[in-house]
């Protein structure tokens, strides 16, 4: 009686690519046959081995990744290939607060890092209105609010994020009150300190209500 041993070629090569928009980093995960050997051709002239591979590409572009899965006992092997497109651009946000409380003179700029050309910008307010005129990377005449941006780096890759522009504190005063010394006399009021002022302190204008002394305007920081 003879015994014949059959070895069935059931090696299956397959893998998953995990990548993020705005990053040159990828992770490759074997999803085919387990317990075998895995050799990767990464498409940029480098190679790797193992069931999971982390790799950083040298620049933006489309790369062809190939996996060769081999049964080290029987010598059977299978191979497969996929393409990945990576975009390494990123965004650095900069903004100016409104100069004064409830002013609408703030601005938001999206600074593109490692741009390659062809990127597009959309900045929206909370109502979904596009506010960057002409698709530029800057929106002007803004008040304190949340703003949302979408930067398309290439097909299938859009960076999405939000920015909050804070409200400057409201102008206020520390007021010293001097009551009349006698019944029916006249007291006075003096602004000790102006809080949260902007610009030149000497240009601050004071308006008094009520204003029996009839004073007011620039430098009129007291009344009686």
GULO-64595 format. One record per residue: z, y, x of N, C-alpha, C, CB in turn; residue in three letters. Coordinates in pm, whole numbers. Last residue first. Glycine has a CB too. Layout:
R      nz      ny      nx     caz     cay     cax      cz      cy      cx     cbz     cby     cbx  resn
R       Z       Y       X       Z       Y       X       Z       Y       X       Z       Y       X   Ala
...
***
This chain:
R      nz      ny      nx     caz     cay     cax      cz      cy      cx     cbz     cby     cbx  resn
R    3715   11640   -1942    3846   11686   -1990    3835   11739   -2131    3905   11793   -1898   Unk
R    3577   11423   -1685    3565   11504   -1805    3705   11541   -1853    3486   11429   -1917   Unk
R    3390   11310   -1401    3516   11342   -1468    3487   11429   -1589    3614   11414   -1372   Unk
R    3153   11276   -1268    3239   11158   -1282    3375   11192   -1340    3258   11092   -1149   Unk
R    2872   11380   -1239    2974   11425   -1335    3070   11311   -1366    2908   11477   -1465   Unk
R    2664   11290   -1078    2786   11337   -1013    2897   11378   -1107    2754   11450    -927   Unk
R    2423   11363   -1317    2449   11312   -1183    2575   11374   -1124    2330   11339   -1092   Unk
R    2576   11400   -1647    2466   11398   -1550    2509   11344   -1417    2410   11536   -1532   Unk
R    2820   11628   -1791    2744   11502   -1783    2633   11514   -1681    2686   11465   -1920   Unk
R    3019   11819   -2022    2974   11783   -1887    2896   11651   -1892    3096   11770   -1788   Unk
R    3153   11918   -2245    3011   11942   -2230    2957   11912   -2091    2983   12083   -2263   Unk
R    3409   11871   -2315    3388   11967   -2205    3241   11997   -2183    3447   11913   -2076   Unk
R    3394   11677   -2512    3434   11814   -2550    3410   11916   -2441    3581   11817   -2588   Unk
R    3248   11421   -2570    3230   11509   -2454    3266   11653   -2488    3085   11501   -2405   Unk
R    3345   11077   -2649    3305   11216   -2681    3306   11303   -2557    3399   11276   -2788   Unk
R    3123   11023   -2388    3129   11027   -2534    3272   10990   -2578    3024   10929   -2598   Unk
R    2929   11115   -2107    3062   11103   -2169    3051   11113   -2321    3157   11212   -2116   Unk
R    2746   10982   -1850    2734   11037   -1985    2865   11009   -2058    2611   10975   -2062   Unk
R    2642   11017   -1520    2754   10987   -1609    2733   11058   -1743    2890   11030   -1545   Unk
R    2433   10870   -1274    2449   10969   -1380    2557   10924   -1477    2314   10992   -1456   Unk
R    2407   10829    -927    2458   10775   -1053    2481   10889   -1152    2589   10694   -1030   Unk
R    2331   10910    -679    2237   10935    -788    2286   10883    -922    2104   10872    -755   Unk
R    2516   10828    -496    2511   10972    -524    2417   11005    -639    2469   11048    -400   Unk
R    2458   10561    -460    2574   10598    -542    2569   10744    -583    2703   10569    -466   Unk
R    2141   10431    -485    2220   10533    -417    2334   10577    -508    2132   10653    -376   Unk
R    2132   10089    -595    2066   10208    -545    2162   10300    -471    2001   10283    -659   Unk
R    2368    9987    -843    2254    9960    -757    2196   10093    -709    2146    9874    -831   Unk
R    2705    9879    -923    2596    9977    -922    2489    9935    -823    2650   10117    -887   Unk
R    2935    9730    -970    2804    9666    -985    2689    9766    -990    2801    9580   -1111   Unk
R    3147    9995   -1076    3130    9855   -1038    2987    9809   -1063    3228    9765   -1116   Unk
R    3281   10290    -963    3170   10233   -1040    3145   10091    -987    3040   10322   -1029   Unk
R    3612   10420    -981    3515   10334    -913    3406   10292   -1010    3583   10210    -851   Unk
R    3723   10631   -1129    3777   10596    -997    3675   10517    -916    3906   10515   -1012   Unk
R    3645   10889   -1325    3592   10759   -1284    3640   10731   -1142    3436   10755   -1292   Unk
R    3885   11046   -1521    3817   11044   -1391    3771   10902   -1360    3911   11099   -1279   Unk
R    3979   11267   -1779    3940   11131   -1740    3860   11137   -1611    3857   11061   -1852   Unk
R    4249   11460   -1919    4124   11442   -1844    4101   11295   -1814    4126   11524   -1712   Unk
R    4387   11670   -2181    4394   11570   -2077    4262   11560   -2003    4433   11434   -2134   Unk
R    4525   11963   -2308    4402   11891   -2273    4430   11792   -2160    4291   11991   -2230   Unk
R    4772   12004   -2572    4705   12038   -2447    4582   11951   -2423    4800   12025   -2331   Unk
R    4910   11921   -2790    4802   12014   -2813    4727   12053   -2688    4853   12134   -2879   Unk
R    5202   11875   -2603    5136   11858   -2733    5030   11965   -2752    5239   11863   -2848   Unk
R    5141   11845   -2250    5212   11896   -2365    5132   11872   -2492    5242   12045   -2349   Unk
R    4980   11714   -2075    5121   11729   -2040    5204   11772   -2159    5138   11829   -1927   Unk
R    4742   11470   -2183    4791   11608   -2181    4940   11611   -2145    4768   11676   -2319   Unk
R    4672   11190   -1954    4701   11248   -2086    4749   11393   -2073    4808   11163   -2159   Unk
R    4425   11072   -1769    4540   11161   -1749    4569   11231   -1882    4512   11266   -1635   Unk
R    4285   10768   -1663    4308   10861   -1774    4435   10941   -1748    4319   10783   -1909   Unk
R    4038   10630   -1467    4174   10683   -1466    4187   10787   -1578    4208   10745   -1328   Unk
R    3839   10341   -1482    3862   10476   -1532    4010   10512   -1523    3812   10488   -1677   Unk
R    3591   10170   -1336    3738   10173   -1340    3776   10318   -1367    3803   10119   -1204   Unk
R    3295   10062   -1504    3372   10162   -1430    3520   10129   -1439    3344   10304   -1485   Unk
R    2986    9874   -1469    3113    9904   -1534    3186   10008   -1450    3199    9774   -1552   Unk
R    2686    9691   -1521    2755    9804   -1459    2881    9836   -1540    2661    9927   -1450   Unk
R    2683    9333   -1525    2666    9460   -1595    2745    9571   -1525    2708    9447   -1742   Unk
R    2539    9130   -1266    2652    9172   -1350    2628    9311   -1408    2783    9172   -1269   Unk
R    2208    8990   -1306    2306    9069   -1230    2422    9110   -1320    2240    9194   -1167   Unk
R    2133    8660   -1399    2146    8798   -1446    2245    8873   -1357    2193    8803   -1595   Unk
R    1923    8430   -1210    2049    8477   -1269    2043    8624   -1310    2163    8456   -1171   Unk
R    1673    8210   -1280    1695    8342   -1221    1819    8402   -1287    1569    8435   -1239   Unk
R    1622    7875   -1216    1696    7970   -1298    1716    8099   -1220    1833    7911   -1341   Unk
R    1345    7659   -1220    1421    7758   -1144    1495    7847   -1243    1328    7843   -1050   Unk
R    1213    7322   -1199    1254    7441   -1273    1341    7530   -1184    1331    7403   -1402   Unk
R     922    7110   -1149    1061    7148   -1128    1090    7275   -1206    1091    7168    -977   Unk
R     681    6883   -1037     738    6950   -1154     884    6984   -1125     726    6862   -1283   Unk
R     377    6811    -882     518    6841    -862     569    6923    -980     540    6917    -727   Unk
R     146    6564    -944     189    6697    -984     339    6711    -961     154    6725   -1132   Unk
R    -110    6355    -903       9    6399    -829      41    6543    -864     -11    6383    -676   Unk
R    -357    6276   -1001    -241    6191   -1027    -113    6234    -959    -271    6054    -986   Unk
R    -541    6445    -757    -546    6355    -873    -423    6267    -885    -670    6268    -866   Unk
R    -319    6702    -623    -439    6621    -621    -437    6527    -740    -451    6542    -488   Unk
R    -112    6870    -674    -151    6850    -534    -281    6775    -520     -43    6777    -460   Unk
R     -14    7104    -900     -99    6986    -885    -149    6978    -742    -219    6991    -985   Unk
R     285    7209   -1004     193    7228    -892     116    7098    -873     268    7268    -761   Unk
R     458    7375   -1237     379    7253   -1222     276    7281   -1113     309    7211   -1359   Unk
R     778    7509   -1338     650    7513   -1267     591    7374   -1248     668    7580   -1131   Unk
R     975    7722   -1541     931    7586   -1512     794    7591   -1442     923    7501   -1642   Unk
R    1279    7908   -1570    1133    7904   -1557    1093    7767   -1502    1081    8020   -1465   Unk
R    1545    8059   -1749    1490    7940   -1684    1338    7950   -1682    1535    7809   -1757   Unk
R    1639    8403   -1678    1604    8291   -1766    1569    8171   -1679    1485    8328   -1861   Unk
R    1625    8748   -1659    1709    8633   -1629    1679    8522   -1729    1858    8671   -1632   Unk
R    1274    8841   -1649    1415    8867   -1673    1496    8743   -1635    1441    8907   -1821   Unk
R     990    8946   -1455    1072    8843   -1519    1213    8893   -1544    1075    8716   -1434   Unk
R     764    9051   -1320     818    9113   -1442     901    9015   -1524     703    9169   -1528   Unk
R     559    8772   -1196     633    8898   -1186     686    8942   -1322     545    9007   -1125   Unk
R     494    8480   -1017     510    8539   -1150     600    8661   -1136     569    8435   -1253   Unk
R     270    8325    -787     378    8420    -813     376    8465    -959     367    8541    -720   Unk
R      44    8190    -717     171    8120    -693     291    8209    -721     176    8071    -550   Unk
R    -201    8233    -985    -145    8256    -851     -13    8182    -837    -126    8407    -825   Unk
R    -331    8218   -1228    -299    8092   -1159    -249    8111   -1017    -420    8005   -1157   Unk
R    -360    8459   -1355    -470    8412   -1271    -441    8285   -1194    -506    8518   -1175   Unk
R     -14    8510   -1366    -146    8562   -1401    -251    8513   -1301    -145    8717   -1406   Unk
R     215    8308   -1468     157    8345   -1338      10    8381   -1361     171    8227   -1233   Unk
R     289    8226   -1720     322    8364   -1682     273    8401   -1543     470    8384   -1691   Unk
R     227    8040   -2008     198    8055   -1865     214    8201   -1825      55    8003   -1832   Unk
R     481    7946   -2229     375    8042   -2199     352    8051   -2049     409    8181   -2257   Unk
R     695    7790   -2306     572    7723   -2267     456    7816   -2241     533    7627   -2370   Unk
R     932    7911   -2349     849    7889   -2468     718    7820   -2435     821    8022   -2536   Unk
R    1038    7951   -2099    1099    7846   -2182    1018    7816   -2306    1238    7887   -2221   Unk
R     737    8005   -1900     870    8040   -1949     920    7930   -2041     868    8177   -2023   Unk
R     566    7856   -1616     584    7880   -1759     725    7929   -1788     554    7753   -1839   Unk
R     314    7839   -1381     454    7875   -1402     468    7915   -1548     500    7993   -1306   Unk
R      99    7640   -1201     129    7687   -1336     278    7715   -1342      85    7582   -1447   Unk
R    -144    7605    -947      -9    7645    -984      -4    7686   -1131      41    7759    -895   Unk
R    -317    7368    -737    -314    7463    -848    -171    7484    -894    -402    7414    -966   Unk
R    -486    7306    -425    -368    7293    -511    -372    7400    -621    -237    7305    -427   Unk
R    -694    7358    -254    -726    7295    -381    -607    7274    -471    -790    7165    -357   Unk
R    -535    7298      60    -639    7363     -20    -667    7286    -147    -766    7379      61   Unk
R    -324    7189     183    -454    7148     236    -569    7216     162    -470    6997     228   Unk
R       7    7285     285    -105    7285     191    -236    7249     259    -117    7420     125   Unk
R     263    7283     399     163    7184     442      48    7173     342     230    7046     461   Unk
R     414    7428     121     434    7381     257     334    7269     287     581    7330     277   Unk
R     389    7709     -80     335    7575     -55     349    7541      93     186    7567     -99   Unk
R     618    7876    -265     560    7871    -131     518    7728    -101     662    7923     -25   Unk
R     620    8051    -549     618    7911    -505     544    7905    -371     549    7818    -612   Unk
R     822    8314    -663     709    8273    -580     726    8128    -538     695    8364    -457   Unk
R     917    8541    -909     931    8403    -861     805    8366    -785     957    8304    -979   Unk
R    1101    8841    -982     978    8770    -949    1012    8631    -895     894    8849    -846   Unk
R    1228    9097   -1209    1243    8987   -1114    1107    8924   -1086    1342    8881   -1167   Unk
R    1243    9294   -1395    1164    9322   -1275    1186    9216   -1166    1199    9459   -1220   Unk
R    1381    9363   -1638    1275    9260   -1632    1184    9289   -1513    1192    9256   -1765   Unk
R    1736    9403   -1686    1605    9450   -1641    1509    9332   -1635    1616    9519   -1501   Unk
R    1992    9321   -1749    1892    9320   -1856    1760    9384   -1816    1947    9390   -1978   Unk
R    2126    9487   -1471    2155    9407   -1591    2049    9432   -1699    2295    9441   -1645   Unk
R    1885    9528   -1204    2000    9569   -1284    2013    9478   -1406    1987    9717   -1328   Unk
R    1685    9387   -1071    1762    9487    -996    1888    9528   -1070    1677    9608    -968   Unk
R    1669    9032   -1103    1649    9165   -1161    1736    9266   -1088    1681    9165   -1313   Unk
R    1619    8856    -788    1692    8880    -912    1648    9013    -973    1845    8879    -886   Unk
R    1338    8695    -657    1420    8815    -655    1489    8828    -790    1334    8941    -623   Unk
R    1282    8375    -499    1278    8466    -613    1369    8586    -587    1321    8393    -743   Unk
R    1114    8083    -384    1184    8207    -353    1174    8301    -472    1127    8275    -224   Unk
R    1085    7737    -304    1092    7844    -405    1163    7966    -347    1165    7795    -532   Unk
R     858    7530    -157     979    7606    -129     980    7726    -223     987    7651      22   Unk
R     708    7216    -202     725    7353    -252     860    7408    -209     711    7357    -406   Unk
R     476    7010     -13     601    7035     -83     608    7183    -121     723    6994       4   Unk
R     234    6752      63     273    6891      41     407    6899     -32     164    6965     -40   Unk
R     139    6496     104     262    6535     172     305    6678     150     247    6512     315   Unk
R      16    6237     -80      11    6382     -68     145    6427      -9     -17    6451    -207   Unk
R    -179    5940     -69     -51    6009     -48     -78    6158     -29      25    5950      74   Unk
R    -309    5666    -231    -337    5805    -193    -205    5879    -184    -433    5874    -295   Unk
R    -389    5331    -159    -286    5428    -196    -330    5565    -147    -146    5388    -136   Unk
R    -546    5025    -255    -552    5159    -196    -436    5244    -246    -687    5227    -230   Unk
R    -510    4680    -163    -497    4790    -258    -511    4922    -182    -360    4783    -335   Unk
R    -589    4333    -121    -589    4471     -73    -573    4567    -190    -719    4503       5   Unk
R    -496    4002     -10    -531    4097    -115    -522    4238     -57    -439    4082    -240   Unk
R    -504    3653      72    -498    3795     108    -540    3880     -10    -590    3825     230   Unk
R    -354    3346     173    -423    3426      73    -409    3572     114    -366    3400     -72   Unk
R    -342    3021     330    -316    3165     323    -397    3229     212    -348    3231     457   Unk
R    -203    2726     474    -277    2793     367    -244    2942     369    -242    2730     228   Unk
R     -46    2600     659    -154    2684     709    -236    2751     602    -242    2605     793   Unk
R     175    2449     606      46    2390     576     -72    2474     625      33    2370     428   Unk
R     378    2614     714     380    2468     728     241    2410     713     475    2405     625   Unk
R     348    2883     656     353    2843     798     351    2692     819     477    2900     861   Unk
R     133    3029     444     228    2918     443     235    2864     585     186    2805     340   Unk
R      87    3381     434      55    3252     497     169    3153     478      26    3271     648   Unk
R     -77    3663     321      39    3576     299       3    3436     347      82    3574     149   Unk
R    -173    3975     407    -209    3835     430     -81    3752     420    -280    3816     571   Unk
R    -263    4276     258    -155    4180     282    -213    4041     299     -52    4183     166   Unk
R    -374    4606     321    -406    4464     303    -284    4379     338    -528    4423     389   Unk
R    -452    4925     205    -346    4836     253    -386    4692     221    -207    4872     187   Unk
R    -625    5209     275    -640    5074     221    -536    4983     287    -784    5019     245   Unk
R    -555    5545     184    -545    5437     281    -557    5303     209    -411    5446     359   Unk
R    -632    5881     154    -635    5752      87    -644    5642     192    -754    5743     -13   Unk
R    -416    6161     240    -538    6084     238    -523    5955     159    -582    6052     378   Unk
R    -208    6349     466    -266    6326     333    -392    6241     344    -297    6460     264   Unk
R     -67    6166     747    -115    6284     676    -171    6246     540    -221    6356     758   Unk
R      46    5935     852      38    6054     938      -9    6180     867     -55    6026    1052   Unk
R     291    5769     643     154    5793     688     145    5924     764      58    5795     568   Unk
R     556    5555     685     521    5696     669     381    5719     725     625    5789     739   Unk
R     694    5268     522     598    5327     617     574    5473     582     465    5248     616   Unk
R     861    4966     481     866    5110     461     780    5176     568    1013    5164     466   Unk
R     820    4651     333     783    4738     445     795    4883     401     639    4707     497   Unk
R     928    4326     266     932    4466     225     907    4553     348    1068    4502     158   Unk
R     877    4091     400     856    4093     255     856    4235     200     964    4011     186   Unk
R     692    4122     712     811    4117     629     778    4125     482     904    4227     667   Unk
R     522    4344     943     552    4211     890     677    4221     803     571    4108    1005   Unk
R     245    4566    1008     386    4538     985     399    4396     935     449    4638     884   Unk
R      29    4803    1183      55    4678    1113     206    4661    1094      -5    4558    1191   Unk
R    -203    5081    1194     -76    5016    1224     -59    4893    1137      42    5112    1204   Unk
R    -429    5209    1112    -429    5153    1246    -300    5086    1286    -459    5260    1344   Unk
R    -393    5269     853    -397    5383     946    -392    5336    1091    -281    5478     917   Unk
R    -371    5039     705    -484    5127     679    -493    5249     768    -479    5172     540   Unk
R    -189    4837     739    -147    4954     663    -256    5060     646     -29    5016     730   Unk
R    -164    4503     695    -252    4601     759    -238    4730     676    -404    4551     767   Unk
R      97    4270     722      42    4387     652     -49    4466     746     155    4477     598   Unk
R     195    3945     657     141    4036     758      64    4146     686      47    3960     861   Unk
R     442    3717     594     364    3827     536     324    3924     648     446    3901     426   Unk
R     524    3377     514     514    3486     611     415    3590     558     469    3434     752   Unk
R     739    3270     241     630    3248     335     631    3360     440     492    3243     261   Unk
R     907    3312      25     947    3216     126     841    3186     229     988    3092      62   Unk
R     685    3350    -259     804    3382    -181     828    3276     -75     927    3395    -272   Unk
R     378    3498    -370     456    3379    -331     571    3418    -240     366    3275    -261   Unk
R     409    3840    -460     341    3711    -471     433    3596    -434     217    3709    -381   Unk
R     513    4078    -408     538    4028    -544     465    3895    -567     493    4132    -649   Unk
R     646    4272    -150     576    4149    -184     614    4104    -324     608    4038     -82   Unk
R     620    4615    -139     705    4504    -179     619    4384    -214     795    4543    -299   Unk
R     627    4907      48     544    4795       6     634    4675     -20     435    4761     113   Unk
R     670    5249      13     737    5121      31     647    5013     -27     878    5119     -35   Unk
R     582    5554     184     557    5449      85     646    5329     116     406    5408      83   Unk
R     569    5902     248     641    5775     261     601    5679     150     792    5798     260   Unk
R     478    6151     215     390    6061     290     452    5923     307     358    6121     427   Unk
R     513    6321     -96     575    6251      16     470    6161      83     697    6167     -31   Unk
R     418    6416    -337     478    6511    -245     547    6445    -128     574    6596    -317   Unk
R     503    6142    -539     420    6261    -524     491    6361    -433     389    6325    -662   Unk
R     585    5836    -387     628    5953    -461     535    6069    -432     773    5990    -425   Unk
R     540    5479    -423     519    5606    -354     560    5720    -445     371    5621    -309   Unk
R     522    5146    -385     612    5246    -440     592    5374    -359     762    5198    -436   Unk
R     313    4882    -460     325    5003    -379     418    5100    -452     185    5069    -352   Unk
R     343    4530    -452     366    4654    -527     379    4769    -429     493    4642    -617   Unk
R     122    4246    -412     228    4337    -372     229    4462    -460     212    4377    -224   Unk
R      19    3910    -331      20    4024    -423     134    4116    -381      38    3978    -573   Unk
R    -112    3597    -278     -79    3725    -215     -87    3837    -318    -175    3754     -95   Unk
R     -15    3271    -311     -66    3387    -386     -18    3515    -318     -20    3382    -535   Unk
R     -76    2934    -250     -31    3061    -193     -98    3177    -268     -65    3069     -40   Unk
R    -127    2675    -311     -85    2762    -420     -29    2895    -368      20    2692    -507   Unk
R    -283    2407    -228    -288    2547    -184    -254    2637    -303    -430    2583    -126   Unk
R     -99    2117    -197    -174    2204    -289    -166    2348    -240    -118    2192    -434   Unk
R    -127    1827     -28     -74    1962     -15    -160    2055     -99     -69    2008     134   Unk
R     -48    1492     -80    -138    1603    -111     -65    1735     -95    -195    1590    -253   Unk
R     -29    1191      85      44    1314      54     -55    1428      35     145    1349     167   Unk
R     -54     858      10    -132     979      38     -50    1100      -6    -271     976     -35   Unk
R      19     545     128      73     665      64      -7     786     107     222     683      99   Unk
R     -90     213      64    -100     338     141     -43     453      59    -248     367     181   Unk
R       0    -119      85       0       0       0       0     124      89     124       0     -97   Unk
***
